[in-house]
């Protein structure tokens, strides 16, 4: 047991009734654009998400991080990504680093409070044994440990199924050759050095993912999620469902291919909507809907060069413009969250741990040092409830912007935008509001003293998890790594 888990366990309030502990489902889509679903303006049909929004709340100023791994670190730990996962970009296969095993995750908080816990989907916080979900509070895991594009060219990981395989080498040639924005070799294997993509169940590799298997992920994740809900309907449960969809390469199931009439990316968004419908229908059937909080969100803004739509936001995945970091988010809890409601309060992925922990009556949350805040008063519509007074926009090690209320200052160029009047960040009003610029710069200096800027070393930055001699879970010849091979020794 982790040292802090002893502390957590001692502060858990045991509940006298199941009704006091809501089930929690956190659905995290990969690379979904702000306007890629109907409730946020999409042109495609997403009836289940439309209904979810009509029965719940839209969070219109909800923030993730510019890219995958940092966003997921915030979601799991309740902290700014740089505090708990100080890396310049994302993690790759066989990375020597990952989320520190001593970090307390939302799964550990809820598990200590009597919740059944499962992670079904893409993890992306480290693929070595010490970093995987089953070492971070999840009793069950089924999914891939990193992005669906981190596999061999010949096995479908570098191109959409309607496109020919890429010619020539993929970007990068190994640990010394990093992708754009990630120049540290310890973060893993890039390009042609990447091993076969592994599908992991609990602590075993059960499949070598090739093109045909890519098509089945959303359906298989959904089936597993429904099964988990049914198996645990008599006790409180926490289901974390981080889909591969809609990250490039785009592999919707054949039943959805071509359905949007626009693109594979939009087809896959429609399949995501189907998946949400399956989960919500199951909760209704089992009469768990009035006792289950469901969150639907994305890990970052959508990549415009891959067909995402972030309208009316400016920018794309990877940036700290609103289009890179503000994500479409819906909260659903019939009878608790007001139907058809909306909030523009500043909220973020780092709020899920304190919010879920509070709703589950886990007093242990108060013992943790978090950047996130309990936003359950916002979700439940309590009078005077508020989100964050200040939000800081980090990209990797760099503090690039700060927001307070309607005002957002891009620090490098000293560009100031009023997001209430100019959500698309089109009109720089710094010259007219020197006092606001000065105030936001002062707030930025306060954060720099804690988490730093342009360096991974700072007083508030915690230690990365680190292992000696990291190894892929599957070798190029199909050999499954020892310790993960109880189901199969080799995979074709």
TORMILO-256599 format. One record per residue (C-alpha): x, y, z; residue in one letter; residue number from 1. Coordinates in Angstrom, 3 decimals. Each point is the difference from the previous one (the first is absolute). Example, Ala and Ser with C-alpha at 12.3 -4.5 7.8 and 13.67 -1.06 7.14 Angstrom:
BEGIN
<r <12.300,-4.500,7.800>,a,1>
<r <1.370,3.440,-0.660>,s,2>
//
This chain:
BEGIN
<r <0.000,0.000,0.000>,x,1>
<r <1.287,3.470,-0.855>,x,2>
<r <1.008,2.025,3.077>,x,3>
<r <-2.655,2.646,-0.554>,x,4>
<r <-2.699,-2.623,-0.477>,x,5>
<r <0.290,-0.842,3.684>,x,6>
<r <-0.856,3.637,0.652>,x,7>
<r <-2.820,-0.131,-2.511>,x,8>
<r <-1.502,-3.116,1.521>,x,9>
<r <-0.018,1.516,3.467>,x,10>
<r <-2.049,2.962,-1.187>,x,11>
<r <-2.648,-1.813,-2.004>,x,12>
<r <-3.556,0.376,1.276>,x,13>
<r <-1.847,-3.282,-0.369>,x,14>
<r <-3.552,0.414,-1.228>,x,15>
<r <-3.133,-1.459,1.517>,x,16>
<r <-1.879,-0.051,-3.291>,x,17>
<r <0.888,-0.636,-3.629>,x,18>
<r <-2.014,3.072,-1.043>,x,19>
<r <2.525,2.231,1.792>,x,20>
<r <2.790,-1.067,-2.359>,x,21>
<r <-0.680,0.870,-3.639>,x,22>
<r <1.443,-2.113,-2.747>,x,23>
<r <2.414,1.966,-2.181>,x,24>
<r <0.680,-0.457,-3.718>,x,25>
<r <2.688,2.135,-1.629>,x,26>
<r <-0.013,-0.215,-3.820>,x,27>
<r <3.116,1.537,-1.531>,x,28>
<r <0.143,0.322,-3.804>,x,29>
<r <3.355,0.412,-1.743>,x,30>
<r <0.560,3.106,-2.181>,x,31>
<r <-3.694,0.922,-0.229>,x,32>
<r <-0.552,3.519,-1.305>,x,33>
<r <-2.049,2.521,1.969>,x,34>
<r <-2.706,-0.048,-2.701>,x,35>
<r <0.251,-3.678,-0.965>,x,36>
<r <-3.225,-0.927,1.827>,x,37>
<r <-3.537,1.314,-0.373>,x,38>
<r <-0.350,1.808,3.345>,x,39>
<r <2.985,2.166,-0.920>,x,40>
<r <-0.969,0.673,-3.611>,x,41>
<r <0.941,-3.038,-2.085>,x,42>
<r <-1.627,-0.570,-3.387>,x,43>
<r <-0.150,-3.775,0.543>,x,44>
<r <-2.708,-1.923,1.832>,x,45>
<r <0.803,-0.734,3.663>,x,46>
<r <-3.437,-0.735,1.521>,x,47>
<r <1.272,-1.640,3.179>,x,48>
<r <2.309,2.878,0.863>,x,49>
<r <-2.755,2.444,-0.928>,x,50>
<r <-2.271,-1.737,2.498>,x,51>
<r <2.770,-0.122,2.606>,x,52>
<r <0.426,3.776,-0.268>,x,53>
<r <-3.770,0.611,0.112>,x,54>
<r <-0.208,-2.082,3.166>,x,55>
<r <3.205,1.381,1.510>,x,56>
<r <2.475,2.895,-0.016>,x,57>
<r <2.385,1.350,-2.648>,x,58>
<r <3.321,1.236,1.387>,x,59>
<r <1.036,2.594,-2.565>,x,60>
<r <3.267,1.205,1.612>,x,61>
<r <1.500,-3.345,0.919>,x,62>
<r <3.749,-0.456,-0.431>,x,63>
<r <2.225,-2.981,-0.696>,x,64>
<r <3.628,0.274,-1.178>,x,65>
<r <1.349,0.486,-3.534>,x,66>
<r <0.941,-3.693,-0.447>,x,67>
<r <-0.849,-3.483,1.272>,x,68>
<r <2.278,-1.103,2.849>,x,69>
<r <-0.004,3.276,1.964>,x,70>
<r <-3.782,0.216,-0.276>,x,71>
<r <-0.445,-3.505,1.397>,x,72>
<r <2.449,0.730,2.813>,x,73>
<r <-2.150,2.953,1.082>,x,74>
<r <-3.136,-2.120,-0.247>,x,75>
<r <1.424,-2.766,2.173>,x,76>
<r <1.815,2.073,2.649>,x,77>
<r <-1.935,3.256,0.462>,x,78>
<r <3.087,2.074,-0.799>,x,79>
<r <1.389,2.134,-2.779>,x,80>
<r <1.739,-2.393,-2.419>,x,81>
<r <3.443,1.514,0.485>,x,82>
<r <-0.169,-0.619,3.743>,x,83>
<r <-0.411,-3.777,-0.350>,x,84>
<r <1.221,-0.857,-3.520>,x,85>
<r <2.812,2.416,-0.926>,x,86>
<r <0.690,-1.059,-3.586>,x,87>
<r <0.240,2.183,-3.108>,x,88>
<r <-2.714,-1.766,-1.998>,x,89>
<r <-1.472,-3.505,0.212>,x,90>
<r <1.187,-3.474,0.937>,x,91>
<r <0.944,-2.608,-2.608>,x,92>
<r <0.431,-3.803,0.117>,x,93>
<r <2.625,-1.340,2.408>,x,94>
<r <0.420,3.344,1.746>,x,95>
<r <2.298,0.014,2.999>,x,96>
<r <-2.283,2.497,1.725>,x,97>
<r <-3.670,0.251,0.867>,x,98>
<r <-2.421,1.150,2.667>,x,99>
<r <1.741,-0.651,3.303>,x,100>
<r <-1.359,-3.153,1.689>,x,101>
<r <-0.156,2.006,3.234>,x,102>
<r <-2.414,2.496,-1.512>,x,103>
<r <-3.505,-0.337,1.431>,x,104>
<r <-2.548,-0.438,-2.767>,x,105>
<r <-3.745,0.490,-0.048>,x,106>
<r <-0.329,-3.772,-0.381>,x,107>
<r <1.938,-0.557,3.226>,x,108>
<r <-2.098,2.534,1.869>,x,109>
<r <-3.242,-1.638,-1.112>,x,110>
<r <1.269,-3.570,0.374>,x,111>
<r <0.937,0.753,3.612>,x,112>
<r <-3.585,1.214,0.424>,x,113>
<r <-1.447,-3.327,-1.077>,x,114>
<r <-0.400,0.571,-3.734>,x,115>
<r <0.586,-2.617,-2.665>,x,116>
<r <2.405,1.556,-2.515>,x,117>
<r <0.759,-0.685,-3.651>,x,118>
<r <1.892,1.730,-2.795>,x,119>
<r <-1.117,-1.005,-3.483>,x,120>
<r <1.862,1.626,-2.875>,x,121>
<r <3.120,2.055,-0.643>,x,122>
<r <2.157,0.662,3.096>,x,123>
<r <3.027,2.042,-1.170>,x,124>
<r <1.656,0.657,3.349>,x,125>
<r <2.779,-2.557,-0.420>,x,126>
<r <0.109,-3.537,-1.387>,x,127>
<r <2.428,-1.640,2.419>,x,128>
<r <-1.472,-2.240,2.722>,x,129>
<r <0.461,2.627,2.719>,x,130>
<r <-2.008,2.575,-1.950>,x,131>
<r <-2.980,-1.963,-1.331>,x,132>
<r <-3.579,0.442,1.297>,x,133>
<r <0.132,-3.142,2.155>,x,134>
<r <2.846,1.673,1.931>,x,135>
<r <-1.955,3.252,0.340>,x,136>
<r <-3.219,-1.042,1.729>,x,137>
<r <-1.909,-1.754,-2.784>,x,138>
<r <-1.036,-3.549,0.798>,x,139>
<r <-0.537,-0.782,-3.670>,x,140>
<r <1.516,1.296,-3.221>,x,141>
<r <-0.764,-0.698,-3.644>,x,142>
<r <1.546,2.137,-2.708>,x,143>
<r <3.134,1.327,-1.635>,x,144>
<r <2.680,1.714,2.115>,x,145>
<r <0.570,2.932,-2.375>,x,146>
<r <-1.339,1.525,-3.227>,x,147>
<r <-1.305,-2.081,-2.891>,x,148>
<r <2.544,1.612,-2.369>,x,149>
<r <2.947,-1.374,1.980>,x,150>
<r <0.520,-3.236,-1.875>,x,151>
<r <1.535,-1.289,-3.237>,x,152>
<r <-0.828,1.463,-3.397>,x,153>
<r <-0.850,-3.405,-1.449>,x,154>
<r <-2.544,-0.721,2.752>,x,155>
<r <-2.217,3.014,-0.619>,x,156>
<r <1.215,2.410,2.672>,x,157>
<r <1.301,2.748,-2.287>,x,158>
<r <-2.800,0.487,-2.544>,x,159>
<r <-3.770,0.104,-0.320>,x,160>
<r <-1.570,-3.177,-1.413>,x,161>
<r <-1.082,1.811,-3.179>,x,162>
<r <3.556,1.140,-0.731>,x,163>
<r <3.048,-1.910,-1.281>,x,164>
<r <2.703,-0.912,2.482>,x,165>
<r <2.570,2.796,0.424>,x,166>
<r <3.087,-0.271,-2.167>,x,167>
<r <3.409,0.312,1.577>,x,168>
<r <0.867,0.106,3.682>,x,169>
<r <-2.392,1.320,2.596>,x,170>
<r <1.064,3.034,2.000>,x,171>
<r <2.844,-0.774,2.342>,x,172>
<r <2.451,-2.903,0.066>,x,173>
<r <0.143,-0.916,3.638>,x,174>
<r <0.554,1.319,3.491>,x,175>
<r <2.413,2.683,-1.116>,x,176>
<r <-2.401,1.326,-2.599>,x,177>
<r <-3.013,1.635,1.552>,x,178>
<r <-3.177,1.333,-1.503>,x,179>
<r <-0.664,3.712,-0.252>,x,180>
<r <-0.173,1.606,3.415>,x,181>
<r <1.478,-3.000,1.807>,x,182>
<r <3.769,-0.122,-0.043>,x,183>
<r <0.605,-2.258,3.010>,x,184>
<r <0.989,-3.586,-0.875>,x,185>
<r <-1.238,-1.385,3.342>,x,186>
<r <-3.602,0.585,-1.125>,x,187>
<r <0.173,-3.044,-2.271>,x,188>
<r <0.288,-1.421,-3.505>,x,189>
<r <-1.038,2.047,-3.016>,x,190>
<r <-0.644,-0.620,-3.677>,x,191>
<r <1.226,-3.250,-1.532>,x,192>
<r <1.452,-1.108,3.324>,x,193>
<r <-3.461,-0.428,1.475>,x,194>
<r <-0.974,-3.589,0.868>,x,195>
<r <-3.307,-1.724,-0.813>,x,196>
<r <-3.001,1.607,1.690>,x,197>
<r <-1.042,-2.121,3.019>,x,198>
<r <-3.512,-0.560,1.312>,x,199>
<r <0.249,-0.580,3.739>,x,200>
<r <-2.509,-1.716,2.274>,x,201>
<r <0.740,0.553,3.678>,x,202>
<r <3.702,-0.953,-0.003>,x,203>
<r <0.292,-2.063,-3.174>,x,204>
<r <0.452,0.806,-3.673>,x,205>
<r <-2.850,-1.758,-1.781>,x,206>
<r <0.253,1.314,-3.556>,x,207>
<r <2.335,1.535,-2.561>,x,208>
<r <-2.083,2.801,-1.490>,x,209>
<r <-0.136,0.113,-3.802>,x,210>
<r <-2.240,1.919,-2.384>,x,211>
<r <-3.063,-2.216,0.411>,x,212>
<r <0.181,0.199,3.786>,x,213>
<r <0.189,3.815,-0.160>,x,214>
<r <-3.521,0.005,-1.455>,x,215>
<r <-1.399,-1.908,2.993>,x,216>
<r <1.304,2.043,2.927>,x,217>
<r <-2.944,2.297,0.664>,x,218>
<r <-2.435,-2.895,-0.125>,x,219>
<r <2.125,-2.253,2.198>,x,220>
<r <0.640,2.733,2.553>,x,221>
<r <-3.723,0.715,0.122>,x,222>
<r <-0.870,-3.664,0.499>,x,223>
<r <2.541,-0.267,2.812>,x,224>
<r <-1.338,3.167,1.612>,x,225>
<r <-3.586,-1.259,-0.071>,x,226>
<r <1.141,-3.331,1.441>,x,227>
<r <1.826,1.783,2.838>,x,228>
<r <-3.095,2.037,0.855>,x,229>
<r <-2.192,-3.105,0.067>,x,230>
<r <2.469,-1.932,2.137>,x,231>
<r <0.289,2.797,2.551>,x,232>
<r <-3.551,1.325,0.108>,x,233>
<r <-0.393,-0.974,3.662>,x,234>
<r <2.962,2.062,1.196>,x,235>
<r <1.393,3.463,-0.788>,x,236>
<r <2.303,-0.017,-3.017>,x,237>
<r <2.406,2.293,-1.815>,x,238>
<r <0.333,-0.632,-3.722>,x,239>
<r <2.673,1.915,-1.894>,x,240>
<r <-0.607,-0.410,-3.741>,x,241>
<r <2.753,1.726,-2.029>,x,242>
<r <-0.767,-0.856,-3.637>,x,243>
<r <2.586,-0.206,-2.787>,x,244>
<r <-2.542,1.844,-2.123>,x,245>
<r <0.344,2.432,-1.668>,x,246>
<r <3.813,0.104,-0.063>,x,247>
<r <1.791,-0.495,-3.326>,x,248>
<r <0.070,-2.495,-1.656>,x,249>
<r <-3.788,0.026,-0.295>,x,250>
<r <-1.479,-3.488,0.268>,x,251>
<r <-3.763,0.056,0.533>,x,252>
<r <-1.756,-3.355,-0.012>,x,253>
<r <-1.158,-1.071,-3.460>,x,254>
<r <-3.603,0.633,1.102>,x,255>
<r <0.858,3.700,0.311>,x,256>
<r <2.434,0.401,-2.879>,x,257>
<r <-1.448,2.558,-2.404>,x,258>
<r <-2.983,0.718,2.245>,x,259>
<r <0.738,3.709,0.463>,x,260>
<r <0.547,0.670,-3.694>,x,261>
<r <2.857,2.295,1.032>,x,262>
<r <3.077,-1.900,1.199>,x,263>
<r <1.197,-3.007,1.977>,x,264>
<r <0.637,2.325,2.934>,x,265>
<r <-3.651,1.055,0.016>,x,266>
<r <-1.104,-3.623,-0.522>,x,267>
<r <1.933,-0.914,3.108>,x,268>
<r <-1.573,2.852,1.967>,x,269>
<r <-3.379,-1.488,-0.909>,x,270>
<r <1.152,-3.371,1.335>,x,271>
<r <1.068,1.717,3.222>,x,272>
<r <-3.560,1.334,0.271>,x,273>
<r <-1.316,-3.551,-0.435>,x,274>
<r <2.326,-1.155,2.783>,x,275>
<r <-1.285,2.680,2.367>,x,276>
<r <-3.542,-1.112,-0.788>,x,277>
<r <0.838,-3.599,0.901>,x,278>
<r <1.308,1.059,3.413>,x,279>
<r <-2.846,2.358,0.840>,x,280>
<r <-2.590,-2.537,-1.143>,x,281>
<r <1.602,-2.609,2.261>,x,282>
<r <-0.136,2.360,2.979>,x,283>
<r <-3.669,0.712,-0.703>,x,284>
<r <-0.826,-3.687,-0.410>,x,285>
<r <1.656,-0.870,3.320>,x,286>
<r <-1.667,3.019,1.661>,x,287>
<r <3.407,1.417,0.868>,x,288>
<r <-0.418,3.250,-1.919>,x,289>
<r <-1.180,2.056,2.984>,x,290>
<r <3.035,-1.136,1.988>,x,291>
<r <2.709,0.320,-2.639>,x,292>
<r <2.054,3.024,-1.018>,x,293>
<r <1.199,-0.268,-3.598>,x,294>
<r <2.612,2.381,-1.406>,x,295>
<r <0.710,0.217,-3.735>,x,296>
<r <3.094,1.930,-1.092>,x,297>
<r <3.134,0.030,-2.184>,x,298>
<r <3.688,-0.135,0.882>,x,299>
<r <0.894,3.104,-2.027>,x,300>
<r <-1.243,2.144,-2.845>,x,301>
<r <-0.429,-1.547,-3.421>,x,302>
<r <2.791,-0.066,-2.609>,x,303>
<r <-1.225,2.099,-2.918>,x,304>
<r <2.348,-1.715,-2.462>,x,305>
<r <-1.786,-3.279,0.719>,x,306>
<r <-3.537,1.238,-0.523>,x,307>
<r <-0.987,1.178,3.474>,x,308>
<r <-2.254,3.025,0.449>,x,309>
<r <0.691,2.406,2.871>,x,310>
<r <-2.459,2.717,-1.080>,x,311>
<r <-0.276,2.716,1.329>,x,312>
<r <3.365,-0.391,1.690>,x,313>
<r <3.298,0.977,-1.575>,x,314>
<r <2.839,-2.497,-0.069>,x,315>
<r <0.599,-3.736,-0.071>,x,316>
<r <1.300,-2.884,2.069>,x,317>
<r <3.441,0.722,1.405>,x,318>
<r <-0.554,3.718,0.533>,x,319>
<r <-1.134,2.074,2.964>,x,320>
<r <-2.441,1.912,-2.155>,x,321>
<r <-3.516,-0.897,1.121>,x,322>
<r <-0.392,-2.485,-2.862>,x,323>
<r <2.926,-2.029,1.309>,x,324>
<r <-1.006,-0.288,3.629>,x,325>
<r <-3.704,0.839,0.527>,x,326>
<r <-2.075,-3.163,-0.468>,x,327>
<r <-3.666,-0.872,-0.491>,x,328>
<r <-1.249,-1.392,3.300>,x,329>
<r <-3.376,-1.252,1.245>,x,330>
<r <-1.027,-1.050,3.515>,x,331>
<r <-3.074,-2.246,0.459>,x,332>
<r <-1.668,-1.057,3.245>,x,333>
<r <-3.805,-0.099,-0.297>,x,334>
<r <-1.732,1.546,2.969>,x,335>
<r <3.220,1.584,1.300>,x,336>
<r <1.342,2.046,-2.931>,x,337>
<r <-2.625,2.319,-1.490>,x,338>
<r <-1.181,-1.027,-3.453>,x,339>
<r <1.030,2.317,-2.821>,x,340>
<r <2.368,1.971,2.210>,x,341>
<r <3.289,1.621,-0.982>,x,342>
<r <2.938,1.562,1.813>,x,343>
<r <2.746,2.290,-1.224>,x,344>
<r <1.909,-0.302,3.283>,x,345>
<r <3.680,-0.894,-0.468>,x,346>
<r <0.372,-3.721,0.663>,x,347>
<r <2.696,-2.525,-0.878>,x,348>
<r <0.938,-3.671,-0.082>,x,349>
<r <1.957,0.446,3.218>,x,350>
<r <-3.374,0.620,1.711>,x,351>
<r <-1.267,-3.554,-0.466>,x,352>
<r <1.958,-1.544,2.893>,x,353>
<r <-1.178,2.478,2.673>,x,354>
<r <-3.512,0.060,-1.452>,x,355>
<r <-0.427,-3.765,-0.148>,x,356>
<r <1.650,-0.440,3.384>,x,357>
<r <-2.346,2.524,1.579>,x,358>
<r <-3.108,-1.552,-1.544>,x,359>
<r <1.164,-3.378,1.332>,x,360>
<r <0.504,1.582,3.467>,x,361>
<r <3.709,-0.845,0.059>,x,362>
<r <1.436,2.364,2.605>,x,363>
<r <3.445,-1.125,-1.096>,x,364>
<r <-0.201,2.447,-2.898>,x,365>
<r <0.574,2.817,2.463>,x,366>
<r <3.351,-1.521,0.925>,x,367>
<r <1.347,0.196,-3.566>,x,368>
<r <1.807,2.985,-1.493>,x,369>
<r <-1.992,0.699,-3.156>,x,370>
<r <-0.322,2.740,-2.598>,x,371>
<r <-3.510,-1.083,-0.922>,x,372>
<r <-3.096,0.967,1.964>,x,373>
<r <-3.274,-1.646,0.848>,x,374>
<r <-2.397,1.207,-2.688>,x,375>
<r <-2.970,-2.037,1.206>,x,376>
<r <-1.729,3.237,1.122>,x,377>
<r <0.258,1.228,-3.605>,x,378>
<r <-1.346,-3.280,-1.377>,x,379>
<r <-2.846,-0.106,2.510>,x,380>
<r <-0.971,3.616,-0.684>,x,381>
<r <0.617,1.332,3.490>,x,382>
<r <-0.454,3.748,0.335>,x,383>
<r <3.272,1.905,-0.134>,x,384>
<r <2.025,-3.050,-1.126>,x,385>
<r <3.098,0.874,-1.964>,x,386>
<r <2.846,-1.599,-1.885>,x,387>
<r <3.625,1.157,-0.039>,x,388>
<r <0.862,3.647,0.524>,x,389>
<r <3.219,-0.505,-1.964>,x,390>
<r <1.047,-2.660,-2.502>,x,391>
<r <3.541,-0.512,-1.317>,x,392>
<r <0.692,-1.318,-3.502>,x,393>
<r <3.076,-2.227,-0.090>,x,394>
<r <1.362,-1.679,-3.125>,x,395>
<r <2.640,-2.450,1.161>,x,396>
<r <2.395,1.934,2.231>,x,397>
<r <-1.135,3.397,-1.248>,x,398>
<r <-2.531,2.344,1.599>,x,399>
<r <-1.532,1.642,-3.049>,x,400>
<r <-3.192,1.711,1.179>,x,401>
<r <-2.091,0.856,3.044>,x,402>
<r <-3.734,0.599,0.314>,x,403>
<r <-1.986,1.770,2.699>,x,404>
<r <-3.708,0.458,-0.538>,x,405>
<r <-0.571,1.074,-3.580>,x,406>
<r <3.583,1.146,-0.501>,x,407>
<r <2.703,-2.158,-1.581>,x,408>
<r <3.578,1.171,-0.451>,x,409>
<r <2.415,-1.757,-2.376>,x,410>
<r <3.253,0.684,1.799>,x,411>
<r <2.491,-0.251,-2.861>,x,412>
<r <-1.598,2.578,-2.275>,x,413>
<r <-1.865,1.851,2.764>,x,414>
<r <-3.274,-0.477,-1.829>,x,415>
<r <-3.123,0.545,2.100>,x,416>
<r <-3.447,-1.327,-0.917>,x,417>
<r <-3.413,0.376,1.578>,x,418>
<r <-1.351,-3.521,-0.424>,x,419>
<r <-3.541,0.999,0.928>,x,420>
<r <-0.132,2.359,-2.978>,x,421>
<r <2.626,-1.637,-2.218>,x,422>
<r <0.066,-3.753,0.480>,x,423>
<r <1.944,-0.375,-3.258>,x,424>
<r <2.940,2.079,1.294>,x,425>
<r <-0.132,2.296,-3.009>,x,426>
<r <0.400,3.472,1.542>,x,427>
<r <3.045,0.762,2.145>,x,428>
<r <-1.055,2.682,2.512>,x,429>
<r <3.217,0.178,2.050>,x,430>
<r <0.627,3.632,-0.905>,x,431>
<r <-3.369,1.043,1.425>,x,432>
<r <0.364,-1.936,3.257>,x,433>
<r <3.540,0.384,1.301>,x,434>
<r <-1.233,-0.450,3.572>,x,435>
<r <-1.461,-3.424,-0.771>,x,436>
<r <3.167,-1.030,-1.837>,x,437>
<r <2.055,0.970,3.054>,x,438>
<r <-2.318,-1.897,2.351>,x,439>
<r <0.122,-3.188,-2.080>,x,440>
<r <3.778,0.244,-0.357>,x,441>
<r <0.257,0.198,3.791>,x,442>
<r <-2.147,-3.095,0.334>,x,443>
<r <2.216,-1.772,-2.525>,x,444>
<r <3.087,0.846,2.061>,x,445>
<r <-1.639,-1.609,3.023>,x,446>
<r <-0.501,-3.208,-1.937>,x,447>
<r <3.537,0.099,-1.422>,x,448>
<r <1.306,0.041,3.568>,x,449>
<r <-1.855,-3.268,0.572>,x,450>
<r <0.136,-1.995,-3.246>,x,451>
<r <2.576,1.997,-1.928>,x,452>
<r <0.183,0.869,-3.684>,x,453>
<r <2.082,-1.408,-2.880>,x,454>
<r <1.596,-2.568,2.311>,x,455>
<r <-1.182,-3.179,1.660>,x,456>
<r <1.671,0.911,3.280>,x,457>
<r <-2.034,2.115,2.418>,x,458>
<r <-0.906,-0.143,3.707>,x,459>
<r <-3.502,-1.365,-0.583>,x,460>
<r <0.868,-2.591,-2.641>,x,461>
<r <-0.190,-3.557,1.305>,x,462>
<r <2.245,-2.873,-0.956>,x,463>
<r <-0.771,-2.029,-3.097>,x,464>
<r <-0.366,-3.727,0.245>,x,465>
<r <3.104,-1.609,-1.478>,x,466>
<r <1.155,-3.537,-0.778>,x,467>
<r <3.298,-1.530,-1.036>,x,468>
<r <0.219,-1.733,-3.395>,x,469>
<r <-3.566,0.500,-1.307>,x,470>
<r <-1.223,-2.634,-2.455>,x,471>
<r <-2.848,-0.173,-2.535>,x,472>
<r <-2.950,-2.195,0.948>,x,473>
<r <0.301,-1.776,-3.373>,x,474>
<r <3.244,-0.392,-1.951>,x,475>
<r <0.079,0.486,-3.757>,x,476>
<r <0.009,-3.791,-0.484>,x,477>
<r <-3.185,-0.361,2.059>,x,478>
<r <1.587,-1.188,3.243>,x,479>
<r <-2.042,1.161,2.990>,x,480>
<r <1.998,1.488,2.824>,x,481>
<r <0.555,-2.274,2.986>,x,482>
<r <-2.533,0.771,2.711>,x,483>
<r <-2.641,0.903,-2.589>,x,484>
<r <-0.055,-3.387,-1.721>,x,485>
<r <-2.318,-2.187,2.066>,x,486>
<r <-2.541,0.055,-2.848>,x,487>
<r <2.394,-0.175,-2.962>,x,488>
<r <3.773,-0.399,-0.301>,x,489>
<r <0.063,1.279,-3.575>,x,490>
<r <-2.498,1.772,-2.205>,x,491>
<r <-0.116,-0.207,-3.819>,x,492>
//
